[in-house]
Amino acid sequence: VQLVESGGGLVQPGGSLRLSCAGSGFAFSNYGMNWYRQAPGKERELVASITNNGGSTNYPDSVKGRFTISRDNAKNTVYLQMDSLKPEDTAVYYCSTLRSGSRYWGQGTQVTVSS
């Protein structure tokens, strides 16, 4: 299983970014996918989930209405559209999946929200 994130960077407050995560080495369309984030000195936090067919998504209150998770199973890719970004969204963002009882992680991509 390999997960590779991209799309992070520096953005001003109120701006937008779209993260991508390409999966390989497993039957991507059979598995739900998640985005997590971890800020310095804080625990890793789940920020978005999507079912295998994209029919259902879920978000914590901290990002609901600002973040949107989606997927393209033809491209084995999951996305996280982040709008109205705030400084407190600054973190390393990871995509993840749970397969056969094991959780797999990408290497992470840094998102910094600052003026």
N, CA, C and O atoms as a printed pandas DataFrame, in Angstrom:
     atom_number atom_name residue_name chain_id  residue_number  x_coord  y_coord  z_coord
0              1         N          VAL        A               1    0.848   -1.188    0.000
1              2        CA          VAL        A               1    0.000    0.000    0.000
2              3         C          VAL        A               1    0.885    1.240    0.000
3              4         O          VAL        A               1    1.779    1.382    0.834
4              5         N          GLN        A               2    0.622    2.129   -0.944
5              6        CA          GLN        A               2    1.360    3.390   -0.975
6              7         C          GLN        A               2    0.369    4.539   -1.149
7              8         O          GLN        A               2   -0.525    4.494   -1.994
8              9         N          LEU        A               3    0.554    5.562   -0.331
9             10        CA          LEU        A               3   -0.267    6.765   -0.391
10            11         C          LEU        A               3    0.668    7.960   -0.512
11            12         O          LEU        A               3    1.577    8.122    0.301
12            13         N          VAL        A               4    0.450    8.791   -1.515
13            14        CA          VAL        A               4    1.336    9.928   -1.764
14            15         C          VAL        A               4    0.506   11.200   -1.852
15            16         O          VAL        A               4   -0.303   11.374   -2.764
16            17         N          GLU        A               5    0.725   12.087   -0.879
17            18        CA          GLU        A               5    0.003   13.346   -0.843
18            19         C          GLU        A               5    0.750   14.428   -1.612
19            20         O          GLU        A               5    1.971   14.376   -1.755
20            21         N          SER        A               6    0.001   15.404   -2.103
21            22        CA          SER        A               6    0.588   16.568   -2.754
22            23         C          SER        A               6   -0.386   17.732   -2.620
23            24         O          SER        A               6   -1.552   17.550   -2.271
24            25         N          GLY        A               7    0.122   18.941   -2.909
25            26        CA          GLY        A               7   -0.753   20.105   -2.958
26            27         C          GLY        A               7   -0.652   21.048   -1.769
27            28         O          GLY        A               7   -1.326   22.079   -1.750
28            29         N          GLY        A               8    0.164   20.729   -0.786
29            30        CA          GLY        A               8    0.305   21.620    0.344
30            31         C          GLY        A               8    1.083   22.873   -0.027
31            32         O          GLY        A               8    1.607   22.995   -1.134
32            33         N          GLY        A               9    1.146   23.802    0.921
33            34        CA          GLY        A               9    1.883   25.028    0.676
34            35         C          GLY        A               9    1.509   26.118    1.656
35            36         O          GLY        A               9    0.865   25.874    2.676
36            37         N          LEU        A              10    1.928   27.322    1.322
37            38        CA          LEU        A              10    1.646   28.503    2.137
38            39         C          LEU        A              10    0.482   29.267    1.516
39            40         O          LEU        A              10    0.486   29.544    0.317
40            41         N          VAL        A              11   -0.504   29.604    2.326
41            42        CA          VAL        A              11   -1.674   30.329    1.842
42            43         C          VAL        A              11   -2.073   31.355    2.881
43            44         O          VAL        A              11   -1.878   31.143    4.078
44            45         N          GLN        A              12   -2.631   32.467    2.429
45            46        CA          GLN        A              12   -3.090   33.498    3.349
46            47         C          GLN        A              12   -4.421   33.103    3.987
47            48         O          GLN        A              12   -5.178   32.324    3.409
48            49         N          PRO        A              13   -4.707   33.633    5.167
49            50        CA          PRO        A              13   -6.025   33.379    5.783
50            51         C          PRO        A              13   -7.154   33.758    4.827
51            52         O          PRO        A              13   -7.103   34.791    4.159
52            53         N          GLY        A              14   -8.164   32.906    4.778
53            54        CA          GLY        A              14   -9.270   33.100    3.852
54            55         C          GLY        A              14   -9.065   32.459    2.499
55            56         O          GLY        A              14   -9.988   32.405    1.686
56            57         N          GLY        A              15   -7.853   31.970    2.252
57            58        CA          GLY        A              15   -7.543   31.362    0.969
58            59         C          GLY        A              15   -7.950   29.902    0.885
59            60         O          GLY        A              15   -8.559   29.354    1.804
60            61         N          SER        A              16   -7.598   29.278   -0.245
61            62        CA          SER        A              16   -7.981   27.897   -0.523
62            63         C          SER        A              16   -6.780   27.087   -0.986
63            64         O          SER        A              16   -5.825   27.621   -1.551
64            65         N          LEU        A              17   -6.851   25.801   -0.737
65            66        CA          LEU        A              17   -5.887   24.831   -1.245
66            67         C          LEU        A              17   -6.637   23.547   -1.543
67            68         O          LEU        A              17   -7.652   23.245   -0.917
68            69         N          ARG        A              18   -6.121   22.791   -2.515
69            70        CA          ARG        A              18   -6.652   21.458   -2.761
70            71         C          ARG        A              18   -5.523   20.452   -2.630
71            72         O          ARG        A              18   -4.524   20.520   -3.345
72            73         N          LEU        A              19   -5.696   19.526   -1.715
73            74        CA          LEU        A              19   -4.740   18.442   -1.531
74            75         C          LEU        A              19   -5.179   17.235   -2.340
75            76         O          LEU        A              19   -6.370   17.001   -2.542
76            77         N          SER        A              20   -4.196   16.473   -2.798
77            78        CA          SER        A              20   -4.458   15.233   -3.512
78            79         C          SER        A              20   -3.696   14.105   -2.836
79            80         O          SER        A              20   -2.643   14.320   -2.236
80            81         N          CYS        A              21   -4.236   12.917   -2.939
81            82        CA          CYS        A              21   -3.573   11.728   -2.411
82            83         C          CYS        A              21   -3.775   10.592   -3.408
83            84         O          CYS        A              21   -4.901   10.156   -3.650
84            85         N          ALA        A              22   -2.682   10.125   -3.976
85            86        CA          ALA        A              22   -2.733    9.022   -4.936
86            87         C          ALA        A              22   -2.435    7.712   -4.234
87            88         O          ALA        A              22   -1.423    7.586   -3.545
88            89         N          GLY        A              23   -3.308    6.744   -4.408
89            90        CA          GLY        A              23   -3.132    5.445   -3.787
90            91         C          GLY        A              23   -2.696    4.402   -4.796
91            92         O          GLY        A              23   -3.076    4.461   -5.965
92            93         N          SER        A              24   -1.890    3.437   -4.340
93            94        CA          SER        A              24   -1.465    2.336   -5.193
94            95         C          SER        A              24   -1.164    1.126   -4.323
95            96         O          SER        A              24   -0.962    1.240   -3.114
96            97         N          GLY        A              25   -1.138   -0.032   -4.964
97            98        CA          GLY        A              25   -0.812   -1.254   -4.243
98            99         C          GLY        A              25   -1.990   -1.903   -3.550
99           100         O          GLY        A              25   -1.822   -2.875   -2.814
100          101         N          PHE        A              26   -3.169   -1.379   -3.776
101          102        CA          PHE        A              26   -4.374   -1.981   -3.198
102          103         C          PHE        A              26   -5.568   -1.594   -4.065
103          104         O          PHE        A              26   -5.472   -0.705   -4.911
104          105         N          ALA        A              27   -6.689   -2.271   -3.846
105          106        CA          ALA        A              27   -7.898   -2.012   -4.631
106          107         C          ALA        A              27   -8.575   -0.748   -4.091
107          108         O          ALA        A              27   -9.481   -0.814   -3.259
108          109         N          PHE        A              28   -8.119    0.383   -4.578
109          110        CA          PHE        A              28   -8.503    1.693   -4.055
110          111         C          PHE        A              28  -10.016    1.851   -3.925
111          112         O          PHE        A              28  -10.506    2.356   -2.915
112          113         N          SER        A              29  -10.744    1.427   -4.933
113          114        CA          SER        A              29  -12.185    1.663   -4.951
114          115         C          SER        A              29  -12.955    0.832   -3.930
115          116         O          SER        A              29  -14.158    1.027   -3.756
116          117         N          ASN        A              30  -12.279   -0.087   -3.257
117          118        CA          ASN        A              30  -12.933   -0.929   -2.252
118          119         C          ASN        A              30  -12.857   -0.358   -0.836
119          120         O          ASN        A              30  -13.457   -0.906    0.090
120          121         N          TYR        A              31  -12.121    0.738   -0.669
121          122        CA          TYR        A              31  -11.822    1.197    0.683
122          123         C          TYR        A              31  -12.208    2.653    0.910
123          124         O          TYR        A              31  -12.047    3.508    0.039
124          125         N          GLY        A              32  -12.725    2.905    2.115
125          126        CA          GLY        A              32  -12.906    4.278    2.538
126          127         C          GLY        A              32  -11.562    4.959    2.721
127          128         O          GLY        A              32  -10.541    4.310    2.951
128          129         N          MET        A              33  -11.583    6.270    2.614
129          130        CA          MET        A              33  -10.356    7.048    2.756
130          131         C          MET        A              33  -10.589    8.173    3.755
131          132         O          MET        A              33  -11.710    8.646    3.942
132          133         N          ASN        A              34   -9.504    8.584    4.387
133          134        CA          ASN        A              34   -9.573    9.631    5.393
134          135         C          ASN        A              34   -8.460   10.650    5.179
135          136         O          ASN        A              34   -7.403   10.335    4.633
136          137         N          TRP        A              35   -8.717   11.862    5.616
137          138        CA          TRP        A              35   -7.667   12.875    5.770
138          139         C          TRP        A              35   -7.554   13.198    7.263
139          140         O          TRP        A              35   -8.550   13.420    7.952
140          141         N          TYR        A              36   -6.318   13.216    7.729
141          142        CA          TYR        A              36   -5.989   13.627    9.090
142          143         C          TYR        A              36   -5.047   14.819    9.018
143          144         O          TYR        A              36   -4.484   15.125    7.966
144          145         N          ARG        A              37   -4.888   15.480   10.147
145          146        CA          ARG        A              37   -3.875   16.532   10.253
146          147         C          ARG        A              37   -3.242   16.497   11.637
147          148         O          ARG        A              37   -3.841   16.041   12.612
148          149         N          GLN        A              38   -2.018   16.991   11.688
149          150        CA          GLN        A              38   -1.311   17.074   12.964
150          151         C          GLN        A              38   -0.532   18.371   13.022
151          152         O          GLN        A              38    0.373   18.613   12.222
152          153         N          ALA        A              39   -0.900   19.198   13.981
153          154        CA          ALA        A              39   -0.191   20.451   14.215
154          155         C          ALA        A              39    0.901   20.211   15.257
155          156         O          ALA        A              39    0.806   19.265   16.039
156          157         N          PRO        A              40    1.929   21.049   15.277
157          158        CA          PRO        A              40    3.022   20.868   16.252
158          159         C          PRO        A              40    2.498   20.822   17.677
159          160         O          PRO        A              40    1.733   21.693   18.092
160          161         N          GLY        A              41    2.907   19.812   18.421
161          162        CA          GLY        A              41    2.523   19.692   19.815
162          163         C          GLY        A              41    1.112   19.204   20.052
163          164         O          GLY        A              41    0.648   19.167   21.192
164          165         N          LYS        A              42    0.414   18.823   18.972
165          166        CA          LYS        A              42   -0.967   18.359   19.106
166          167         C          LYS        A              42   -1.114   16.940   18.581
167          168         O          LYS        A              42   -0.271   16.448   17.831
168          169         N          GLU        A              43   -2.204   16.288   18.989
169          170        CA          GLU        A              43   -2.476   14.942   18.505
170          171         C          GLU        A              43   -2.997   14.995   17.072
171          172         O          GLU        A              43   -3.552   15.999   16.626
172          173         N          ARG        A              44   -2.802   13.891   16.372
173          174        CA          ARG        A              44   -3.330   13.788   15.020
174          175         C          ARG        A              44   -4.858   13.791   15.080
175          176         O          ARG        A              44   -5.460   13.126   15.924
176          177         N          GLU        A              45   -5.474   14.551   14.170
177          178        CA          GLU        A              45   -6.913   14.802   14.195
178          179         C          GLU        A              45   -7.531   14.388   12.860
179          180         O          GLU        A              45   -7.018   14.738   11.797
180          181         N          LEU        A              46   -8.634   13.643   12.920
181          182        CA          LEU        A              46   -9.370   13.289   11.712
182          183         C          LEU        A              46  -10.138   14.510   11.217
183          184         O          LEU        A              46  -10.865   15.139   11.986
184          185         N          VAL        A              47   -9.980   14.852    9.924
185          186        CA          VAL        A              47  -10.668   16.026    9.393
186          187         C          VAL        A              47  -11.669   15.704    8.284
187          188         O          VAL        A              47  -12.515   16.539    7.966
188          189         N          ALA        A              48  -11.591   14.528    7.698
189          190        CA          ALA        A              48  -12.557   14.193    6.649
190          191         C          ALA        A              48  -12.520   12.701    6.358
191          192         O          ALA        A              48  -11.464   12.069    6.396
192          193         N          SER        A              49  -13.693   12.151    6.065
193          194        CA          SER        A              49  -13.802   10.740    5.700
194          195         C          SER        A              49  -14.732   10.604    4.509
195          196         O          SER        A              49  -15.658   11.396    4.334
196          197         N          ILE        A              50  -14.473    9.583    3.684
197          198        CA          ILE        A              50  -15.327    9.311    2.541
198          199         C          ILE        A              50  -15.418    7.809    2.349
199          200         O          ILE        A              50  -14.429    7.092    2.503
200          201         N          THR        A              51  -16.619    7.334    2.010
201          202        CA          THR        A              51  -16.795    5.912    1.778
202          203         C          THR        A              51  -16.179    5.487    0.455
203          204         O          THR        A              51  -15.755    6.328   -0.338
204          205         N          ASN        A              52  -16.131    4.181    0.217
205          206        CA          ASN        A              52  -15.407    3.676   -0.954
206          207         C          ASN        A              52  -15.977    4.186   -2.262
207          208         O          ASN        A              52  -15.229    4.411   -3.214
208          209         N          ASN        A              53  -17.296    4.374   -2.328
209          210        CA          ASN        A              53  -17.907    4.848   -3.584
210          211         C          ASN        A              53  -18.173    6.346   -3.579
211          212         O          ASN        A              53  -18.765    6.875   -4.520
212          213         N          GLY        A              54  -17.741    7.033   -2.524
213          214        CA          GLY        A              54  -17.945    8.474   -2.437
214          215         C          GLY        A              54  -19.337    8.890   -2.040
215          216         O          GLY        A              54  -19.659   10.078   -2.058
216          217         N          GLY        A              55  -20.177    7.923   -1.679
217          218        CA          GLY        A              55  -21.566    8.239   -1.406
218          219         C          GLY        A              55  -21.827    8.907   -0.071
219          220         O          GLY        A              55  -22.892    9.485    0.145
220          221         N          SER        A              56  -20.864    8.830    0.815
221          222        CA          SER        A              56  -21.044    9.422    2.143
222          223         C          SER        A              56  -19.738   10.051    2.608
223          224         O          SER        A              56  -18.659    9.488    2.422
224          225         N          THR        A              57  -19.857   11.221    3.212
225          226        CA          THR        A              57  -18.694   11.923    3.746
226          227         C          THR        A              57  -18.991   12.367    5.173
227          228         O          THR        A              57  -20.147   12.447    5.587
228          229         N          ASN        A              58  -17.937   12.650    5.908
229          230        CA          ASN        A              58  -18.117   13.076    7.289
230          231         C          ASN        A              58  -16.985   14.005    7.684
231          232         O          ASN        A              58  -15.839   13.831    7.268
232          233         N          TYR        A              59  -17.335   15.016    8.513
233          234        CA          TYR        A              59  -16.359   16.022    8.938
234          235         C          TYR        A              59  -16.589   16.378   10.405
235          236         O          TYR        A              59  -17.722   16.319   10.884
236          237         N          PRO        A              60  -15.539   16.743   11.114
237          238        CA          PRO        A              60  -15.739   17.296   12.455
238          239         C          PRO        A              60  -16.227   18.733   12.338
239          240         O          PRO        A              60  -16.106   19.355   11.282
240          241         N          ASP        A              61  -16.775   19.252   13.422
241          242        CA          ASP        A              61  -17.306   20.611   13.411
242          243         C          ASP        A              61  -16.245   21.651   13.069
243          244         O          ASP        A              61  -16.562   22.705   12.518
244          245         N          SER        A              62  -14.983   21.357   13.393
245          246        CA          SER        A              62  -13.916   22.340   13.195
246          247         C          SER        A              62  -13.694   22.689   11.724
247          248         O          SER        A              62  -13.178   23.764   11.417
248          249         N          VAL        A              63  -14.081   21.787   10.806
249          250        CA          VAL        A              63  -13.856   22.052    9.382
250          251         C          VAL        A              63  -15.133   21.961    8.558
251          252         O          VAL        A              63  -15.108   22.255    7.363
252          253         N          LYS        A              64  -16.238   21.566    9.157
253          254        CA          LYS        A              64  -17.490   21.390    8.419
254          255         C          LYS        A              64  -17.896   22.699    7.757
255          256         O          LYS        A              64  -17.882   23.761    8.378
256          257         N          GLY        A              65  -18.260   22.598    6.477
257          258        CA          GLY        A              65  -18.637   23.779    5.712
258          259         C          GLY        A              65  -17.481   24.480    5.045
259          260         O          GLY        A              65  -17.691   25.349    4.199
260          261         N          ARG        A              66  -16.246   24.117    5.411
261          262        CA          ARG        A              66  -15.059   24.715    4.795
262          263         C          ARG        A              66  -14.239   23.702    4.000
263          264         O          ARG        A              66  -13.626   24.055    2.992
264          265         N          PHE        A              67  -14.224   22.455    4.443
265          266        CA          PHE        A              67  -13.450   21.399    3.779
266          267         C          PHE        A              67  -14.409   20.459    3.048
267          268         O          PHE        A              67  -15.521   20.203    3.511
268          269         N          THR        A              68  -13.960   19.953    1.903
269          270        CA          THR        A              68  -14.741   18.987    1.137
270          271         C          THR        A              68  -13.833   17.860    0.669
271          272         O          THR        A              68  -12.837   18.097   -0.015
272          273         N          ILE        A              69  -14.180   16.638    1.037
273          274        CA          ILE        A              69  -13.438   15.470    0.578
274          275         C          ILE        A              69  -14.171   14.882   -0.622
275          276         O          ILE        A              69  -15.401   14.852   -0.660
276          277         N          SER        A              70  -13.398   14.415   -1.600
277          278        CA          SER        A              70  -13.972   13.763   -2.770
278          279         C          SER        A              70  -12.965   12.742   -3.275
279          280         O          SER        A              70  -11.824   12.704   -2.817
280          281         N          ARG        A              71  -13.393   11.916   -4.220
281          282        CA          ARG        A              71  -12.488   10.904   -4.751
282          283         C          ARG        A              71  -12.819   10.632   -6.204
283          284         O          ARG        A              71  -13.950   10.815   -6.655
284          285         N          ASP        A              72  -11.797   10.190   -6.921
285          286        CA          ASP        A              72  -11.936    9.745   -8.300
286          287         C          ASP        A              72  -11.349    8.345   -8.364
287          288         O          ASP        A              72  -10.132    8.177   -8.444
288          289         N          ASN        A              73  -12.211    7.347   -8.329
289          290        CA          ASN        A              73  -11.715    5.972   -8.294
290          291         C          ASN        A              73  -11.029    5.557   -9.595
291          292         O          ASN        A              73  -10.204    4.644   -9.599
292          293         N          ALA        A              74  -11.363    6.218  -10.682
293          294        CA          ALA        A              74  -10.685    5.918  -11.947
294          295         C          ALA        A              74   -9.222    6.345  -11.901
295          296         O          ALA        A              74   -8.383    5.789  -12.608
296          297         N          LYS        A              75   -8.924    7.336  -11.065
297          298        CA          LYS        A              75   -7.555    7.832  -10.927
298          299         C          LYS        A              75   -6.906    7.395   -9.620
299          300         O          LYS        A              75   -5.780    7.794   -9.326
300          301         N          ASN        A              76   -7.609    6.575   -8.828
301          302        CA          ASN        A              76   -7.086    6.130   -7.534
302          303         C          ASN        A              76   -6.631    7.315   -6.684
303          304         O          ASN        A              76   -5.568    7.270   -6.063
304          305         N          THR        A              77   -7.426    8.354   -6.660
305          306        CA          THR        A              77   -7.034    9.580   -5.994
306          307         C          THR        A              77   -8.172   10.108   -5.119
307          308         O          THR        A              77   -9.341   10.078   -5.501
308          309         N          VAL        A              78   -7.797   10.588   -3.944
309          310        CA          VAL        A              78   -8.737   11.266   -3.051
310          311         C          VAL        A              78   -8.254   12.701   -2.885
311          312         O          VAL        A              78   -7.054   12.973   -2.872
312          313         N          TYR        A              79   -9.210   13.609   -2.760
313          314        CA          TYR        A              79   -8.900   15.032   -2.689
314          315         C          TYR        A              79   -9.445   15.637   -1.390
315          316         O          TYR        A              79  -10.385   15.119   -0.787
316          317         N          LEU        A              80   -8.832   16.737   -0.984
317          318        CA          LEU        A              80   -9.371   17.538    0.108
318          319         C          LEU        A              80   -9.336   18.995   -0.338
319          320         O          LEU        A              80   -8.272   19.610   -0.409
320          321         N          GLN        A              81  -10.508   19.534   -0.634
321          322        CA          GLN        A              81  -10.634   20.950   -0.967
322          323         C          GLN        A              81  -10.819   21.724    0.328
323          324         O          GLN        A              81  -11.745   21.466    1.097
324          325         N          MET        A              82   -9.931   22.669    0.554
325          326        CA          MET        A              82   -9.956   23.445    1.795
326          327         C          MET        A              82  -10.174   24.912    1.458
327          328         O          MET        A              82   -9.349   25.535    0.789
328          329         N          ASP        A              83  -11.269   25.448    1.916
329          330        CA          ASP        A              83  -11.627   26.850    1.670
330          331         C          ASP        A              83  -11.693   27.609    2.985
331          332         O          ASP        A              83  -11.730   27.013    4.062
332          333         N          SER        A              84  -11.707   28.927    2.883
333          334        CA          SER        A              84  -11.799   29.796    4.071
334          335         C          SER        A              84  -10.790   29.357    5.134
335          336         O          SER        A              84  -11.129   29.214    6.308
336          337         N          LEU        A              85   -9.570   29.151    4.709
337          338        CA          LEU        A              85   -8.556   28.634    5.623
338          339         C          LEU        A              85   -8.228   29.622    6.728
339          340         O          LEU        A              85   -8.241   30.838    6.537
340          341         N          LYS        A              86   -7.933   29.055    7.889
341          342        CA          LYS        A              86   -7.612   29.834    9.089
342          343         C          LYS        A              86   -6.212   29.471    9.563
343          344         O          LYS        A              86   -5.720   28.387    9.250
344          345         N          PRO        A              87   -5.567   30.350   10.307
345          346        CA          PRO        A              87   -4.239   30.010   10.834
346          347         C          PRO        A              87   -4.243   28.705   11.633
347          348         O          PRO        A              87   -3.250   27.978   11.634
348          349         N          GLU        A              88   -5.327   28.412   12.298
349          350        CA          GLU        A              88   -5.390   27.180   13.097
350          351         C          GLU        A              88   -5.509   25.920   12.238
351          352         O          GLU        A              88   -5.472   24.811   12.770
352          353         N          ASP        A              89   -5.650   26.071   10.926
353          354        CA          ASP        A              89   -5.620   24.926   10.029
354          355         C          ASP        A              89   -4.190   24.518    9.677
355          356         O          ASP        A              89   -3.980   23.503    9.014
356          357         N          THR        A              90   -3.217   25.300   10.115
357          358        CA          THR        A              90   -1.814   24.977    9.850
358          359         C          THR        A              90   -1.450   23.641   10.481
359          360         O          THR        A              90   -1.633   23.442   11.682
360          361         N          ALA        A              91   -0.935   22.731    9.666
361          362        CA          ALA        A              91   -0.617   21.380   10.127
362          363         C          ALA        A              91   -0.002   20.596    8.978
363          364         O          ALA        A              91    0.016   21.049    7.833
364          365         N          VAL        A              92    0.494   19.430    9.301
365          366        CA          VAL        A              92    0.823   18.441    8.270
366          367         C          VAL        A              92   -0.431   17.597    8.041
367          368         O          VAL        A              92   -1.030   17.074    8.980
368          369         N          TYR        A              93   -0.805   17.481    6.784
369          370        CA          TYR        A              93   -2.014   16.744    6.411
370          371         C          TYR        A              93   -1.624   15.391    5.824
371          372         O          TYR        A              93   -0.735   15.293    4.978
372          373         N          TYR        A              94   -2.317   14.342    6.298
373          374        CA          TYR        A              94   -2.034   12.981    5.888
374          375         C          TYR        A              94   -3.294   12.344    5.323
375          376         O          TYR        A              94   -4.389   12.554    5.847
376          377         N          CYS        A              95   -3.144   11.574    4.268
377          378        CA          CYS        A              95   -4.255   10.706    3.879
378          379         C          CYS        A              95   -3.990    9.322    4.454
379          380         O          CYS        A              95   -2.853    8.953    4.746
380          381         N          SER        A              96   -5.073    8.569    4.608
381          382        CA          SER        A              96   -4.971    7.301    5.313
382          383         C          SER        A              96   -6.102    6.380    4.894
383          384         O          SER        A              96   -7.172    6.827    4.480
384          385         N          THR        A              97   -5.841    5.075    5.011
385          386        CA          THR        A              97   -6.882    4.092    4.807
386          387         C          THR        A              97   -6.676    2.933    5.769
387          388         O          THR        A              97   -5.561    2.672    6.221
388          389         N          LEU        A              98   -7.759    2.251    6.070
389          390        CA          LEU        A              98   -7.718    1.090    6.951
390          391         C          LEU        A              98   -7.970   -0.151    6.094
391          392         O          LEU        A              98   -9.022   -0.277    5.467
392          393         N          ARG        A              99   -7.016   -1.046    6.072
393          394        CA          ARG        A              99   -7.114   -2.225    5.221
394          395         C          ARG        A              99   -6.652   -3.447    6.003
395          396         O          ARG        A              99   -5.534   -3.483    6.516
396          397         N          SER        A             100   -7.511   -4.433    6.087
397          398        CA          SER        A             100   -7.189   -5.686    6.774
398          399         C          SER        A             100   -6.702   -5.451    8.201
399          400         O          SER        A             100   -5.773   -6.107    8.670
400          401         N          GLY        A             101   -7.341   -4.509    8.877
401          402        CA          GLY        A             101   -7.021   -4.244   10.269
402          403         C          GLY        A             101   -5.803   -3.376   10.495
403          404         O          GLY        A             101   -5.468   -3.076   11.641
404          405         N          SER        A             102   -5.135   -2.968    9.437
405          406        CA          SER        A             102   -3.964   -2.100    9.567
406          407         C          SER        A             102   -4.262   -0.739    8.945
407          408         O          SER        A             102   -4.895   -0.642    7.894
408          409         N          ARG        A             103   -3.792    0.311    9.620
409          410        CA          ARG        A             103   -3.973    1.659    9.087
410          411         C          ARG        A             103   -2.695    2.074    8.352
411          412         O          ARG        A             103   -1.582    1.940    8.861
412          413         N          TYR        A             104   -2.897    2.571    7.164
413          414        CA          TYR        A             104   -1.782    3.012    6.327
414          415         C          TYR        A             104   -1.815    4.530    6.179
415          416         O          TYR        A             104   -2.879    5.146    6.128
416          417         N          TRP        A             105   -0.626    5.111    6.113
417          418        CA          TRP        A             105   -0.484    6.569    6.062
418          419         C          TRP        A             105    0.405    6.979    4.895
419          420         O          TRP        A             105    1.315    6.251    4.498
420          421         N          GLY        A             106    0.117    8.167    4.355
421          422        CA          GLY        A             106    1.050    8.783    3.445
422          423         C          GLY        A             106    2.141    9.497    4.224
423          424         O          GLY        A             106    2.187    9.437    5.452
424          425         N          GLN        A             107    3.027   10.178    3.487
425          426        CA          GLN        A             107    4.155   10.856    4.132
426          427         C          GLN        A             107    3.767   12.223    4.674
427          428         O          GLN        A             107    4.501   12.813    5.467
428          429         N          GLY        A             108    2.614   12.725    4.247
429          430        CA          GLY        A             108    2.134   14.014    4.727
430          431         C          GLY        A             108    2.543   15.167    3.835
431          432         O          GLY        A             108    3.555   15.104    3.136
432          433         N          THR        A             109    1.740   16.227    3.870
433          434        CA          THR        A             109    2.053   17.452    3.137
434          435         C          THR        A             109    1.752   18.638    4.057
435          436         O          THR        A             109    0.711   18.685    4.713
436          437         N          GLN        A             110    2.679   19.588    4.090
437          438        CA          GLN        A             110    2.565   20.713    5.013
438          439         C          GLN        A             110    1.617   21.773    4.447
439          440         O          GLN        A             110    1.721   22.169    3.286
440          441         N          VAL        A             111    0.700   22.216    5.291
441          442        CA          VAL        A             111   -0.173   23.337    4.976
442          443         C          VAL        A             111    0.077   24.418    6.022
443          444         O          VAL        A             111   -0.053   24.183    7.223
444          445         N          THR        A             112    0.440   25.608    5.543
445          446        CA          THR        A             112    0.687   26.731    6.438
446          447         C          THR        A             112   -0.226   27.886    6.042
447          448         O          THR        A             112   -0.211   28.345    4.900
448          449         N          VAL        A             113   -1.021   28.346    7.006
449          450        CA          VAL        A             113   -1.940   29.452    6.766
450          451         C          VAL        A             113   -1.425   30.655    7.553
451          452         O          VAL        A             113   -1.484   30.686    8.782
452          453         N          SER        A             114   -0.924   31.633    6.824
453          454        CA          SER        A             114   -0.304   32.786    7.476
454          455         C          SER        A             114   -0.277   33.967    6.525
455          456         O          SER        A             114   -0.168   33.813    5.309
456          457         N          SER        A             115   -0.379   35.143    7.108
457          458        CA          SER        A             115   -0.261   36.355    6.297
458          459         C          SER        A             115    1.187   36.854    6.286
459          460         O          SER        A             115    1.486   37.867    5.654
